[in-house]
């Protein structure tokens, strides 16, 4: 399934930069960055639960925000790309 993960980490607060870096690293382990704090992740339901758990352990829920958009397995009919990098197939191998 395709899951879009977005987050807003309060970097002006204590340890905010550390949380931001950790959140980005976790998301990079499961998918690819498409904007600064937006990731596209192709995961199964078990990995999705792991991803959520790892991120929720990192953020401070009184200062930060995280959102998960589950587009399911039929995401190709739900996602449109325009502009830069619109030809990347997120379901294929991603080598950077």
Beta strands, then each sheet from edge to edge (+ up, - down):
strand 1: 2-8
strand 2: 31-35
strand 3: 38-42
strand 4: 65-72
sheet 1: 2+ 3- 1+ 4-
end
